[in-house]
Amino acid sequence: MQNSTTKTASMVEGGILASIAIVFALISVYLPFLGVIVNLIWPVPILLLGVRHGLKASLMCLAVAGIIIAILINPIQAISVVFGFGFIGIALGYAINQAWSPLKTMIIGTGASLLSKGAVLLISIVLMGINPLTVQLAATGQALEQALSIYQSLGFTAEQLQEIRTTMETTIGLLKYIMPAGFALASVVDTYINYLIAKKILARLGNPQPEFTEFRLWQIPGYVLWIYGVSLLLVTFYNQDPTNILYLIGVNVQMVTNVILLIQGLSIAYYYIHYKNWPNFLKSLIVILLFSNQFLVQVVVLMGAFDVVFDYRRLNTRNK
């Protein structure tokens, strides 16, 4: 009797969460200005079902949602949603259901997100004959021309316009090479957002999840610094040949490890603000300054790198 009740509850809950996923898909199509936000959290219903009722329930929910989206909208949209976002929910739901640590859950979710993005890219190229990366770069080029037209109407000189064009074209050219790193970092961000939302919902449902280690105590493995150093060497040696595979690997790995060291450096700053009992608003101030000052970014990255070597906070000593 109890098994029957549990099965019925699972089916009812699965139907409700599948309906929410379908509504999210409809919103993303018919209300494009909300589409980015809705797509970002689309995995949450699938995730919640996986946590509460297991992998099989979440897979069934994903399949049902995909079929109904194909009927209501079109099959391409269904495939894009299922492959692009569904697997993140499946992976995170399974990891949380298995009571894995937050870090391990994030790694699994990030991997699923990265694979999903690759799958969507492949589907777009094969089924629709459209390369989203090429489309995005073309749109960026058009935006550059529009921006230059606006600057010209504002009275910028020809020399100033040329300087802006050169800078922006260099940036756009770099984007072509660092897209894999961009995908990797985006995968971390969307996984973290879905995990946080699900964590809050699960807490309200009486299923609290373990917390991450306090940010001020975060510590990256020492091998990250070695990887960073190798990537710098690759970029330096092959800088004159940006199409070389070793340069492409180096520049993408450098970007990812740069962000990791930046986070490590920021963790150190938070640690000392806490240790010195300074006002908490300084934490927000540092983050704001990082977005506006490239020199400060490099300083914080170096702080992170030096901490890996010298262990300023003596975290390794405490853990022994």
Helices and strands as residue ranges (DSSP letters): H 2-30, H 32-40, H 43-53, H 55-72, H 75-81, I 82-86, H 87-97, H 102-128, H 132-153, H 158-204, G 215-217, H 223-237, H 245-275, H 281-292, H 294-310, H 315-319
